[in-house]
Amino acid sequence: MSQDKFWEIIELTISEDQDEQAERLKTTLEALNLEQIRSFQKHLDEVLHKVSYTWDLWAAAYIINSGASDDSFEYFRAWLISRGKAIFDTALKDPESLIGLSTPYETEFESFIYIANDIHEARAGEVALREGQHPKEPEGEQWDEDTVHTKYPKLAAWVEQFDLDTN
C-alpha cells in the first residue's frame, strides 16, 4: 500500500463522530487482505511515531488539552492523523491552524491506533508487528510548561475564549 492510499483510506472514513469514523475505518480495512492491513498499520505507525513526534505539536496538544502526558500526546497525534492529510500537513507547519477544528479537550482518538491491529489479530490470530517506537526525543525545540502558551498565543487565546464561553 502506498502512502497516498493510506491517506485516501483515512479521507474516506472521516467523521466528526469518532465512533462512526472508527466503524468506517474498520469496515474499510476489513475488505483488505492481511498484507494491506499490515501496510496500513506500518504507515500509521510511521506517521504517528516519527513524522508527528515534534515539540511543536506537543505544545499544541498541551495548550488545547490543558496538559499532555506521553500517552495523551500519542492519542492527540492519532486524532490529528484521523482528520486527514491536508489538516495533518498544515498542522505540522502551523499548529495554530488547529484553531476551531474541534472542541478543546476533545482532541484525542486512542482507538484509532488499534483498529488495523485488531482486525489483523482477529483474522490471522496474531498481532501485526507495530512500529511503535518513536525517537528518544521529539523533533524540534523543547518548550517550558510555564511559558508554552506564549509559543502559540492565538491557539492559547482560542482555548481560553472557549473556556470563558462555556463557564
C-alpha positions, 0 to 999 in steps of 0.5 A: 500500500502506498502512502497516498492510499493510506491517506485516501483510506483515512479521507474516506472514513472521516467523521466528526463522530469518532465512533462512526469514523472508527466503524468506517475505518474498520469496515474499510480495512476489513475488505483488505487482505492481511498484507494491506492491513499490515501496510496500513498499520506500518504507515500509521505507525510511521506517521504517528511515531516519527513524522508527528513526534515534534515539540511543536505539536506537543505544545499544541496538544498541551495548550488545547488539552490543558496538559499532555502526558506521553500517552495523551500526546500519542492519542492527540497525534492519532486524532490529528492523523484521523482528520486527514492529510491536508489538516495533518500537513498544515498542522505540522507547519502551523499548529495554530491552524488547529484553531476551531477544528474541534472542541478543546479537550476533545482532541484525542482518538486512542482507538484509532491506533488499534483498529488495523491491529485488531482486525489483523489479530482477529483474522490471522490470530496474531498481532501485526508487528507495530512500529511503535517506537518513536525517537528518544526525543521529539523533533524540534525545540523543547518548550517550558510548561510555564511559558508554552502558551506564549509559543502559540498565543492565538491557539492559547487565546482560542482555548481560553475564549472557549473556556470563558464561553462555556463557564 
